[in-house]
């Protein structure tokens, strides 16, 4: 009894001291958190961000990657978003000096790209205004500076005025169609052909101004018809420069010259595309547009099964030292190594049965989902037949009908998405909108289920599910150089990368072989002795 009382007294004192220490730590942590307002926030790639918060309007359906199949629903309630809580608090982040420098460098790179974009836009606007204002200035300056000495040209000048105005209008529309389009992306380098055309246009305009200043302004030329023809020649030259821009920027890349193989690094998804004469950065931009259209959405949950299997296999292996003098322990070690090798050889059986079990569960969940959706749509049809007999005030809206039948299929759909590990791609709001859309356009249950039974392209999902903040182009060659045979580069984002290899389309040589129509003719001779 004395020993028990002694232990109990010691434990009570230790508990009191522990509570005092925890209170002091809480006070210190609250002071530190109040002082550290300017902390670095690192957003996870699939977590909610400030731009698109996920816990405000959409349920959090993510399941830990170590859980798969039927075990996942045990960690998450089946009610969509009703038991979801957003926990906020103070987290301690440990960042090295190199990481802080890297964050600052990325922010400076983004600021520099924005400045380059606006600088190139401002330069292009200045060149465009100078080009469009120069012919008008050529016509106005003589009439303002020496109007009394100009020779009247009559109807000839009026026809030239009409020609200049029409050509300037056409040039203005052509420049708007080619150069004033909304930018699709921010490229790391300036387009070589665009810079070349801008320099050519600027040099052409400056040379015309120099000739105009020396031959017309200094001498105050009195031949106004010649001055007007000089302005018309400038407009014609600008139109030819614009035609050259169409050839270099639009027509040159239409003929396919290279076959590009695009491989996603995480799951090996591969696509092939044919492109023309493009620079590496322009080809990368085209491939990203093709990626969002053709590639299925990136799903990191599908990679968790293989990682879990590999970790489980490595945890079961042990290494023993068999070198050195022969002893009984060495024989036992060799026996254990051989047992581990046999276990390693049996891993393919585990993989086979695991995939077979997963396929069985997917088929089972799919059958339940198909039956639930068909019953829900049959209920909607019955409701429509009843609404035709009901009064106009009792007619149900499409959105209300979707909300009414959604609970009957929600559980089966949620279990199927968890089994196929695509629950993070669909939210409750998006499913309800899709259901209302299908009911509005009188679609079948199969049309409704097609969006969930097979993964769609990346663009079919919400931007917060796939949109990468920034792509990085990694290439050994200059990004402004053109595509060549065996060129390789990669496009990297936060979670994966796209490896691209280039191969030239082979030169195809076709020959013609003439076949004489008379060579196909033959004669059939029958003997009289035959029974025919």
KEFI-702496 format. One record per residue (C-alpha): residue number from 1; residue in one letter; x, y, z. Coordinates in Angstrom, 2 decimals. Layout:
<mivos>
   num   residuo        px        py        pz
   NUM         A         X         Y         Z
...
</mivos>
This chain:
<mivos>
   num   residuo        px        py        pz
     1         X      0.00      0.00      0.00
     2         X      2.82      2.39      0.78
     3         X      4.42      1.75     -2.55
     4         X      1.10      2.30     -4.32
     5         X      0.52      5.59     -2.51
     6         X      4.05      6.65     -3.31
     7         X      3.58      5.87     -7.02
     8         X      0.21      7.61     -7.10
     9         X      1.62     10.72     -5.45
    10         X      4.50     10.77     -7.87
    11         X      2.20     10.36    -10.84
    12         X     -0.06     13.19     -9.59
    13         X      2.92     15.50     -9.17
    14         X      4.24     14.57    -12.61
    15         X      0.81     15.20    -14.16
    16         X      0.64     18.63    -12.52
    17         X      4.13     19.50    -13.74
    18         X      3.22     18.25    -17.23
    19         X      0.08     20.42    -17.29
    20         X      2.08     23.46    -16.22
    21         X      4.64     22.84    -18.96
    22         X      1.88     22.45    -21.58
    23         X      0.26     25.72    -20.46
    24         X      3.58     27.54    -20.75
    25         X      4.15     26.08    -24.24
    26         X      0.67     27.15    -25.32
    27         X      1.34     30.69    -24.15
    28         X      4.67     30.78    -25.99
    29         X      3.16     29.31    -29.15
    30         X      0.31     31.85    -29.07
    31         X      2.81     34.67    -28.71
    32         X      4.93     33.30    -31.55
    33         X      1.90     32.88    -33.78
    34         X      0.76     36.44    -33.07
    35         X      4.23     37.70    -33.97
    36         X      4.61     35.60    -37.12
    37         X      1.87     37.13    -39.24
    38         X      4.07     37.35    -42.34
    39         X      4.60     33.65    -42.93
    40         X      5.14     31.85    -46.19
    41         X      2.03     29.95    -47.33
    42         X      2.72     26.87    -49.43
    43         X     -0.39     25.55    -51.13
    44         X     -0.55     21.85    -51.84
    45         X     -1.20     20.91    -55.47
    46         X     -4.60     19.34    -54.80
    47         X     -5.61     21.21    -51.70
    48         X     -7.80     24.29    -51.48
    49         X     -6.22     27.56    -52.39
    50         X     -7.17     31.13    -51.81
    51         X     -8.25     31.53    -55.39
    52         X    -10.46     28.45    -55.41
    53         X    -11.35     27.39    -51.85
    54         X    -12.57     23.86    -51.80
    55         X    -14.19     23.69    -48.39
    56         X    -16.58     26.57    -48.86
    57         X    -18.82     25.36    -51.67
    58         X    -17.67     21.84    -52.51
    59         X    -17.35     18.74    -50.32
    60         X    -13.98     17.31    -49.61
    61         X    -14.06     13.82    -51.08
    62         X    -10.37     12.99    -50.98
    63         X     -9.43      9.74    -49.31
    64         X     -5.89      9.00    -48.12
    65         X     -3.86      7.26    -50.78
    66         X     -3.01      4.35    -48.52
    67         X     -6.69      3.37    -48.41
    68         X     -8.29      1.80    -51.44
    69         X    -11.42     -0.07    -52.42
    70         X    -14.08     -0.92    -49.85
    71         X    -11.93      0.26    -46.94
    72         X    -12.18      3.87    -48.05
    73         X    -15.82      4.50    -47.07
    74         X    -14.99      3.68    -43.46
    75         X    -12.86      6.82    -43.25
    76         X    -15.47      9.09    -44.78
    77         X    -19.16      9.49    -44.26
    78         X    -21.48      8.56    -47.10
    79         X    -23.38     11.84    -46.81
    80         X    -21.88     14.22    -49.34
    81         X    -20.38     17.14    -47.52
    82         X    -22.61     16.98    -44.42
    83         X    -19.88     15.88    -42.04
    84         X    -17.07     17.78    -43.72
    85         X    -15.16     20.13    -41.44
    86         X    -12.46     22.59    -42.31
    87         X     -9.81     22.68    -39.58
    88         X     -7.66     25.77    -39.42
    89         X     -4.80     26.51    -37.13
    90         X     -1.20     27.53    -36.79
    91         X      1.30     25.26    -38.49
    92         X      5.05     25.44    -38.11
    93         X      6.86     25.31    -41.45
    94         X     10.56     24.69    -41.69
    95         X     12.09     26.28    -44.76
    96         X     15.72     26.31    -45.69
    97         X     17.47     29.36    -47.03
    98         X     17.69     27.79    -50.51
    99         X     13.92     27.25    -50.60
   100         X     13.24     30.85    -49.57
   101         X     15.63     32.05    -52.27
   102         X     13.86     29.79    -54.78
   103         X     10.47     31.25    -53.86
   104         X     11.81     34.76    -54.29
   105         X     13.36     33.84    -57.63
   106         X     10.07     32.39    -58.90
   107         X      8.19     35.53    -57.90
   108         X     10.83     37.68    -59.63
   109         X     10.57     35.51    -62.76
   110         X      6.80     35.94    -62.82
   111         X      7.16     39.71    -62.41
   112         X      9.77     39.83    -65.17
   113         X      7.53     37.88    -67.55
   114         X      4.65     40.26    -66.85
   115         X      6.88     43.27    -67.53
   116         X      8.14     41.73    -70.78
   117         X      4.59     41.01    -71.89
   118         X      3.38     44.56    -71.29
   119         X      6.55     46.03    -72.80
   120         X      6.14     44.02    -76.00
   121         X      2.47     44.98    -76.14
   122         X      3.26     48.67    -75.71
   123         X      6.00     48.48    -78.36
   124         X      3.65     46.79    -80.81
   125         X      0.97     49.44    -80.25
   126         X      3.47     52.23    -80.82
   127         X      4.70     50.67    -84.08
   128         X      1.13     50.11    -85.25
   129         X      0.08     53.69    -84.54
   130         X      3.20     55.01    -86.28
   131         X      2.50     52.86    -89.35
   132         X     -1.15     53.91    -89.64
   133         X     -0.47     57.58    -88.96
   134         X      2.45     57.95    -91.39
   135         X      0.43     57.95    -94.70
   136         X     -2.04     60.44    -93.25
   137         X      0.82     62.67    -92.11
   138         X      2.33     62.54    -95.60
   139         X     -0.94     63.90    -97.01
   140         X     -1.66     66.49    -94.32
   141         X      1.76     68.12    -93.80
   142         X      2.05     69.78    -97.26
   143         X     -1.49     71.15    -96.99
   144         X     -0.63     72.67    -93.60
   145         X      2.93     73.96    -94.18
   146         X      2.79     75.36    -97.75
   147         X     -0.83     75.25    -98.96
   148         X     -0.50     78.23   -101.33
   149         X      2.28     76.66   -103.41
   150         X      0.61     73.28   -103.99
   151         X     -0.63     72.47   -107.47
   152         X     -4.24     71.39   -107.75
   153         X     -4.59     67.81   -109.04
   154         X     -8.39     67.53   -109.23
   155         X    -10.07     64.16   -109.72
   156         X     -6.76     62.25   -109.91
   157         X     -5.96     63.12   -106.29
   158         X     -9.49     62.32   -105.21
   159         X     -9.16     58.82   -106.68
   160         X     -5.85     58.39   -104.90
   161         X     -7.44     59.61   -101.65
   162         X    -10.13     56.96   -102.02
   163         X     -7.48     54.29   -102.72
   164         X     -5.44     55.28    -99.66
   165         X     -8.48     55.26    -97.38
   166         X     -9.65     51.81    -98.59
   167         X     -6.17     50.31    -98.30
   168         X     -5.68     51.75    -94.81
   169         X     -9.02     50.31    -93.73
   170         X     -8.06     46.88    -95.12
   171         X     -4.66     47.12    -93.45
   172         X     -6.27     48.06    -90.13
   173         X     -8.63     45.07    -90.27
   174         X     -5.81     42.75    -91.29
   175         X     -3.59     43.92    -88.42
   176         X     -6.48     43.45    -86.00
   177         X     -7.11     39.90    -87.26
   178         X     -3.48     38.76    -87.05
   179         X     -1.74     40.75    -84.34
   180         X     -4.47     41.99    -81.97
   181         X     -5.80     38.58    -80.94
   182         X     -5.99     37.60    -77.31
   183         X     -2.79     35.94    -76.15
   184         X     -3.19     32.23    -75.43
   185         X     -0.14     31.98    -73.19
   186         X      2.94     33.78    -71.96
   187         X      6.00     32.40    -73.72
   188         X      9.49     32.54    -72.18
   189         X     11.09     34.16    -75.26
   190         X     10.04     36.57    -77.96
   191         X      8.83     35.07    -81.22
   192         X     11.61     35.50    -83.79
   193         X      9.35     36.06    -86.77
   194         X      7.22     38.62    -84.94
   195         X     10.32     40.55    -83.93
   196         X     11.67     40.33    -87.47
   197         X      8.41     41.67    -88.95
   198         X      8.28     44.50    -86.40
   199         X     11.87     45.51    -87.21
   200         X     11.18     45.31    -90.96
   201         X      8.06     47.47    -90.61
   202         X      9.90     50.00    -88.47
   203         X     12.83     50.22    -90.90
   204         X     10.46     50.63    -93.85
   205         X      8.57     53.44    -92.12
   206         X     11.78     55.22    -91.07
   207         X     13.21     55.01    -94.60
   208         X     10.04     56.52    -96.03
   209         X     10.18     59.30    -93.46
   210         X     13.81     60.03    -94.33
   211         X     13.03     60.20    -98.04
   212         X      9.96     62.34    -97.33
   213         X     11.94     64.73    -95.18
   214         X     14.79     65.17    -97.66
   215         X     12.92     65.24   -100.96
   216         X      9.58     66.81    -99.98
   217         X      9.79     68.74    -96.71
   218         X     13.13     70.44    -97.35
   219         X     12.36     71.40   -100.93
   220         X      8.64     72.01   -100.28
   221         X      7.60     70.09   -103.35
   222         X      4.66     71.64   -105.19
   223         X      3.53     68.46   -107.00
   224         X      0.78     67.31   -104.62
   225         X     -0.21     64.41   -106.87
   226         X      3.30     62.98   -106.59
   227         X      3.11     63.34   -102.80
   228         X     -0.18     61.42   -102.76
   229         X      1.29     58.67   -104.95
   230         X      4.25     58.49   -102.54
   231         X      1.79     57.85    -99.68
   232         X      0.00     55.22   -101.76
   233         X      3.30     53.40   -102.36
   234         X      3.91     53.31    -98.61
   235         X      0.51     51.76    -97.99
   236         X      1.16     49.16   -100.72
   237         X      4.50     48.27    -99.11
   238         X      2.80     47.85    -95.72
   239         X      0.22     45.54    -97.27
   240         X      2.99     43.37    -98.73
   241         X      4.67     43.23    -95.32
   242         X      1.39     42.05    -93.84
   243         X      1.16     39.36    -96.51
   244         X      4.66     38.25    -95.52
   245         X      3.47     38.09    -91.88
   246         X      0.59     35.80    -92.89
   247         X      3.01     33.49    -94.71
   248         X      5.53     33.32    -91.84
   249         X      3.13     33.18    -88.92
   250         X      0.16     31.24    -90.28
   251         X      0.84     29.37    -93.53
   252         X      4.35     28.08    -92.89
   253         X      3.32     25.85    -90.00
   254         X      0.31     24.23    -91.68
   255         X      2.19     21.46    -93.49
   256         X      3.13     18.66    -91.04
   257         X      6.85     17.96    -90.94
   258         X      7.50     16.32    -87.57
   259         X      5.90     13.63    -85.41
   260         X      6.06     14.40    -81.69
   261         X      5.67     11.75    -79.00
   262         X      4.31     13.08    -75.68
   263         X      4.63     10.86    -72.58
   264         X      3.30     11.74    -69.13
   265         X      5.89     10.87    -66.50
   266         X      3.60      9.49    -63.78
   267         X      1.41      6.96    -65.58
   268         X      3.05      6.71    -69.02
   269         X      0.03      8.02    -70.94
   270         X      1.24      8.58    -74.51
   271         X     -0.05     10.55    -77.48
   272         X      1.39     11.35    -80.92
   273         X      0.94     14.62    -82.81
   274         X      2.08     15.95    -86.17
   275         X      3.30     19.55    -86.29
   276         X      4.85     21.81    -88.90
   277         X      7.79     24.20    -88.91
   278         X      7.57     25.66    -85.40
   279         X      9.97     26.82    -82.75
   280         X     10.34     24.73    -79.61
   281         X      8.34     27.13    -77.46
   282         X      5.51     27.38    -80.01
   283         X      5.47     23.58    -80.34
   284         X      5.31     23.30    -76.55
   285         X      2.33     25.65    -76.49
   286         X      0.52     23.60    -79.13
   287         X      1.26     20.39    -77.22
   288         X     -0.18     21.83    -74.01
   289         X     -3.38     22.71    -75.84
   290         X     -3.52     19.17    -77.20
   291         X     -2.79     17.82    -73.72
   292         X     -5.79     19.53    -72.11
   293         X     -8.00     18.28    -74.96
   294         X     -6.80     14.67    -75.42
   295         X     -5.12     13.41    -72.25
   296         X     -7.28     12.00    -69.43
   297         X     -7.14     13.98    -66.22
   298         X     -4.10     13.27    -64.06
   299         X     -5.14     11.06    -61.15
   300         X     -2.40     10.55    -58.52
   301         X     -4.66      8.22    -56.53
   302         X     -4.15      5.50    -59.15
   303         X     -0.42      5.47    -58.37
   304         X     -0.93      4.78    -54.66
   305         X     -1.62      1.06    -55.13
   306         X      1.71      0.34    -56.79
   307         X      3.59      2.43    -54.21
   308         X      1.83      0.63    -51.35
   309         X      2.66     -2.74    -52.91
   310         X      6.32     -1.80    -53.36
   311         X      6.62     -0.55    -49.77
   312         X      5.00     -3.73    -48.50
   313         X      7.42     -5.85    -50.51
   314         X     10.47     -3.93    -49.31
   315         X      9.30     -4.16    -45.70
   316         X      9.22     -7.94    -45.99
   317         X     12.80     -8.25    -47.27
   318         X     15.76     -8.56    -44.91
   319         X     19.47     -8.50    -45.70
   320         X     21.87    -10.86    -44.01
   321         X     25.68    -11.10    -44.14
   322         X     26.73    -14.44    -45.59
   323         X     30.41    -13.61    -46.15
   324         X     33.08    -14.58    -43.71
   325         X     33.76    -17.82    -41.83
   326         X     31.32    -20.66    -42.22
   327         X     29.15    -21.10    -39.16
   328         X     25.66    -22.38    -38.39
   329         X     24.31    -18.84    -38.49
   330         X     25.47    -18.50    -42.13
   331         X     23.47    -21.51    -43.18
   332         X     20.40    -20.10    -41.45
   333         X     20.96    -16.74    -43.18
   334         X     21.17    -18.40    -46.60
   335         X     17.94    -20.21    -45.87
   336         X     16.19    -16.96    -44.95
   337         X     17.52    -15.23    -48.08
   338         X     16.20    -18.05    -50.25
   339         X     12.82    -17.76    -48.51
   340         X     12.79    -14.01    -49.19
   341         X     13.66    -14.69    -52.84
   342         X     10.75    -17.12    -53.14
   343         X      8.49    -14.51    -51.61
   344         X      9.76    -11.99    -54.12
   345         X      9.02    -14.39    -56.96
   346         X      5.46    -14.78    -55.66
   347         X      4.81    -11.02    -55.87
   348         X      3.31    -11.34    -59.35
   349         X      0.67    -13.67    -57.90
   350         X     -0.27    -11.03    -55.36
   351         X     -0.49     -8.44    -58.11
   352         X     -2.65    -10.74    -60.24
   353         X     -5.14    -11.51    -57.47
   354         X     -5.19     -7.90    -56.33
   355         X     -6.05     -6.63    -59.80
   356         X     -8.64     -9.37    -60.26
   357         X    -10.27     -8.47    -56.95
   358         X    -10.25     -4.78    -57.87
   359         X    -11.86     -5.51    -61.24
   360         X    -14.51     -7.61    -59.52
   361         X    -15.34     -4.84    -57.07
   362         X    -15.46     -2.27    -59.91
   363         X    -17.91     -4.40    -61.89
   364         X    -20.02     -4.90    -58.79
   365         X    -20.14     -1.18    -57.99
   366         X    -20.84     -0.37    -61.62
   367         X    -23.79     -2.75    -61.77
   368         X    -25.29     -1.23    -58.64
   369         X    -24.76      2.27    -59.99
   370         X    -26.40      1.46    -63.34
   371         X    -29.46     -0.04    -61.61
   372         X    -29.78      2.94    -59.23
   373         X    -29.55      5.49    -62.04
   374         X    -32.06      3.64    -64.23
   375         X    -34.53      3.49    -61.34
   376         X    -34.04      7.22    -60.68
   377         X    -34.69      8.11    -64.31
   378         X    -37.78      5.87    -64.37
   379         X    -39.03      7.76    -61.34
   380         X    -38.49     11.03    -63.21
   381         X    -40.52      9.74    -66.16
   382         X    -43.35      8.80    -63.84
   383         X    -43.18     12.25    -62.28
   384         X    -43.39     13.84    -65.74
   385         X    -46.49     11.81    -66.56
   386         X    -48.08     12.88    -63.29
   387         X    -47.18     16.54    -63.90
   388         X    -49.03     16.46    -67.21
   389         X    -52.19     15.63    -65.31
   390         X    -51.50     18.03    -62.44
   391         X    -52.30     21.73    -62.29
   392         X    -49.77     24.28    -63.64
   393         X    -48.92     25.48    -60.15
   394         X    -47.70     22.04    -59.03
   395         X    -45.17     21.55    -61.84
   396         X    -41.65     20.79    -60.52
   397         X    -38.58     22.59    -61.86
   398         X    -35.72     20.62    -63.47
   399         X    -33.34     21.63    -60.69
   400         X    -35.83     20.48    -58.06
   401         X    -36.31     17.18    -59.88
   402         X    -32.54     16.64    -59.95
   403         X    -32.29     17.36    -56.23
   404         X    -35.20     14.99    -55.57
   405         X    -33.73     11.95    -57.33
   406         X    -30.08     12.58    -56.48
   407         X    -30.16     10.95    -53.00
   408         X    -31.36      7.65    -54.51
   409         X    -28.19      7.34    -56.61
   410         X    -25.70      9.31    -54.49
   411         X    -24.51      6.39    -52.36
   412         X    -23.94      4.03    -55.30
   413         X    -22.20      6.76    -57.30
   414         X    -19.97      7.74    -54.40
   415         X    -18.91      4.14    -53.74
   416         X    -18.15      3.60    -57.42
   417         X    -16.04      6.76    -57.62
   418         X    -14.15      5.72    -54.49
   419         X    -13.51      2.24    -55.87
   420         X    -12.18      3.67    -59.15
   421         X    -10.25      6.36    -57.20
   422         X    -11.86      9.26    -59.07
   423         X    -13.81     10.77    -56.18
   424         X    -11.67     13.92    -56.19
   425         X    -12.63     14.69    -59.80
   426         X    -16.35     15.13    -59.16
   427         X    -18.08     17.22    -56.55
   428         X    -21.70     17.09    -55.46
   429         X    -22.50     20.39    -57.14
   430         X    -21.02     19.30    -60.48
   431         X    -22.93     16.00    -60.39
   432         X    -26.20     17.78    -59.66
   433         X    -25.59     20.25    -62.48
   434         X    -24.85     17.41    -64.88
   435         X    -27.99     15.57    -63.76
   436         X    -30.11     18.68    -64.29
   437         X    -28.54     19.14    -67.74
   438         X    -29.39     15.54    -68.70
   439         X    -32.96     15.93    -67.49
   440         X    -33.36     19.21    -69.38
   441         X    -32.27     17.67    -72.67
   442         X    -34.14     14.39    -72.08
   443         X    -31.03     12.20    -72.06
   444         X    -30.92      8.53    -71.21
   445         X    -29.37      7.04    -68.05
   446         X    -26.46      5.76    -70.13
   447         X    -25.72      9.31    -71.34
   448         X    -25.68     10.51    -67.72
   449         X    -23.35      7.71    -66.58
   450         X    -20.87      8.11    -69.42
   451         X    -19.20     11.05    -67.64
   452         X    -18.45      8.85    -64.60
   453         X    -17.86      5.37    -66.00
   454         X    -14.84      6.39    -68.08
   455         X    -12.34      9.20    -67.41
   456         X    -12.77     12.15    -69.72
   457         X    -10.30     14.70    -71.07
   458         X     -8.72     17.19    -68.74
   459         X    -10.80     20.18    -69.86
   460         X    -14.08     18.46    -68.88
   461         X    -13.32     18.91    -65.18
   462         X    -13.13     22.03    -63.03
   463         X    -10.10     24.25    -63.31
   464         X     -9.19     23.65    -59.67
   465         X     -8.85     19.93    -60.50
   466         X     -6.25     20.23    -63.25
   467         X     -5.10     23.79    -63.90
   468         X     -1.35     24.11    -63.34
   469         X     -0.21     27.53    -62.24
   470         X      2.89     27.49    -64.39
   471         X      4.57     25.19    -66.88
   472         X      8.34     25.10    -67.18
   473         X      9.94     24.35    -70.53
   474         X     13.22     22.43    -70.15
   475         X     15.30     22.10    -73.30
   476         X     18.98     21.79    -74.12
   477         X     18.50     23.69    -77.38
   478         X     17.36     27.29    -77.52
   479         X     13.58     27.54    -77.24
   480         X     13.49     29.97    -80.17
   481         X     15.16     27.46    -82.50
   482         X     13.06     25.31    -84.78
   483         X     12.16     21.67    -84.36
   484         X     14.71     19.17    -85.65
   485         X     15.22     15.44    -85.80
   486         X     15.88     13.82    -82.37
   487         X     15.09     17.03    -80.50
   488         X     13.95     16.32    -76.94
   489         X     12.44     18.65    -74.34
   490         X     10.08     18.41    -71.39
   491         X      7.24     20.42    -69.91
   492         X      7.14     20.36    -66.13
   493         X      4.48     21.37    -63.66
   494         X      4.15     20.79    -59.95
   495         X      3.02     17.14    -60.02
   496         X      4.32     15.61    -63.22
   497         X      6.10     16.34    -66.47
   498         X      5.54     15.75    -70.17
   499         X      8.52     14.31    -72.04
   500         X      8.55     15.14    -75.75
   501         X     10.66     13.60    -78.49
   502         X     10.71     14.77    -82.11
   503         X     11.08     12.65    -85.24
   504         X     10.88     13.81    -88.83
   505         X      8.14     12.52    -91.08
   506         X      9.93     10.42    -93.71
   507         X     10.09     11.46    -97.32
   508         X      7.62      9.37    -99.25
   509         X      8.40      8.52   -102.85
   510         X      5.59      7.22   -105.01
   511         X      5.94      5.69   -108.45
   512         X      3.36      4.92   -111.03
   513         X      2.89      1.58   -112.73
   514         X      0.70      1.43   -115.80
   515         X     -1.49     -1.62   -116.22
   516         X     -2.71     -2.31   -119.72
   517         X     -6.47     -2.95   -119.70
   518         X     -6.01     -5.60   -122.39
   519         X     -3.80     -7.66   -120.08
   520         X     -6.84     -8.56   -117.96
   521         X     -8.70    -10.19   -120.86
   522         X     -8.70    -13.97   -121.29
   523         X    -10.62    -16.55   -123.30
   524         X    -12.41    -19.62   -122.03
   525         X    -12.49    -22.54   -124.43
   526         X    -14.95    -25.39   -123.74
   527         X    -14.59    -28.89   -125.14
   528         X    -17.60    -30.51   -126.70
   529         X    -17.04    -33.76   -124.77
   530         X    -17.69    -32.12   -121.43
   531         X    -21.01    -32.57   -119.67
   532         X    -21.62    -28.83   -119.43
</mivos>
